[in-house]
Amino acid sequence: VVVELGHDPRSGKRERRTFTVRGTKRDAEHAAAAQVAAVAGGAFGDPTRETVEQFLRRWFRDYVEPSLALSTQRRYREVVEFDIIPFVGQLPLQKLRPHHIIALEQQLRVSGNRRTGGGLGPAAVQKVHAVLHRAMAHAVRWQAIAVNPVDAVDRPVIPRTEIRSVTPDQARVLLRALRFERYELPLRVALLCGLRLSELLALRWSDVDWDHGRLSVRQALDLPAEDGTPRFKETKTHRGERPLSLPTQLLEELRQHRSRQVELRLAAPTWIDRDLVFTNDVGGPVLGATLRDHFYRVLAMAGLPRIRLHGLRHSMATLMLASGEHPKLVSERMGHANVAFTLATYSHVMPGMHDVAAQRLADVLDIEQTGQSTSC
């Protein structure tokens, strides 16, 4: 593909750039048209001279910032600025090869931790791998490179660790310990509904269907604006926006909480009504750090092992599966993209379910055999 760039204003010579598209003639024609349009719009970047750093900054400007949530943008920016650009940023984009990426990830494992100087853990290296893979996938789609070099590099493996959650007995102790605590209700909702923390803090009264006893998860809390104004975003997956049936007791507790909140709102002249279910003293969302600290204090007070606040979400799934609920129902309640992910994540619960199912089948067959021998 030959792109005409006009004449150099100093020398008067005609400038052109040539690059290769691996594909059909039609692919090359599409690439040429895209580059001609970029030249006309003043956004042309010479694909033969663009470095990895230049492309990543362009990718961040044209895709990440317009398309992704602020919290995701922040994570991506940290990975791009501190974990990718310092190691491969000066390489020409079209010369980035799998061995560069392998060397990058090996270096991160040895000395990638910018705080301690030590190596990054498997999860952190996997995150770098994922961000670079996504960026290079866009480079292919934008026809800056022919193939994604990250495709040829194995995804870093994270050692499997069992998700920490509460047992049925521990859950009962926790619920008793929460009685009359300030943040009892949001923590009960987290356990009984399996909400992510960002979903819990963004819950609105308009999301509660009082007639049918359901709760719809439609949004999540994002990073605040520079002036501190709360921001909200879409839920994590396309299955995130989901209706959840509420136990009768929990629905009644929400009614009582709403009445108390109306009284608080009338008594607070600085209250800003954002329709949030769980608020601070002026109507804003509760801070995640505040809820975590309170949760850890209650665990310590009740003599329970410390688990992450996110462990309440995992506890709901584990307890429901262990009690015999169908994995598809649990998957829908969790807002997972598919039931396969639920089964893979909670496979540690499956052996007990298999034992019960096997015994149930044996009991059924035994009954049938007994009935047949009796009839004979």
Sequence and secondary structure as in RCSB ss.txt:
>XXXX:A:sequence
VVVELGHDPRSGKRERRTFTVRGTKRDAEHAAAAQVAAVAGGAFGDPTRETVEQFLRRWFRDYVEPSLALSTQRR
YREVVEFDIIPFVGQLPLQKLRPHHIIALEQQLRVSGNRRTGGGLGPAAVQKVHAVLHRAMAHAVRWQAIAVNPV
DAVDRPVIPRTEIRSVTPDQARVLLRALRFERYELPLRVALLCGLRLSELLALRWSDVDWDHGRLSVRQALDLPA
EDGTPRFKETKTHRGERPLSLPTQLLEELRQHRSRQVELRLAAPTWIDRDLVFTNDVGGPVLGATLRDHFYRVLA
MAGLPRIRLHGLRHSMATLMLASGEHPKLVSERMGHANVAFTLATYSHVMPGMHDVAAQRLADVLDIEQTGQSTS
C
>XXXX:A:secstr
 EEEEEE TTT  EEEEE    S HHHHHHHHHHHHHHHHHT    TTT BHHHHHHHHIIIIIHHHS HHHHHH
HHHIIIIIIHHHHTTSBGGG  HHHHHHHHHHHHHH  TTTSS   HHHHHHHHHHHHHHHHHHHHTTSSSS GG
GGS              HHHHHHHHHHHTT TTHHHHHHHHHH   HHHHHT BGGGEETTTTEEEE  EE    
TTS   EE  SSTT SEEEE  HHHHHHHHHHHHHHHHHHHH TT     BSSB TTS B  HHHHHHHHHHHHH
HHT     TTHHHHHHHHHHHHTT  HHHHHHHHT S HHHHHHHTGGGHHHHHHHHHHHHHHHHHHHHHHHHHH
 
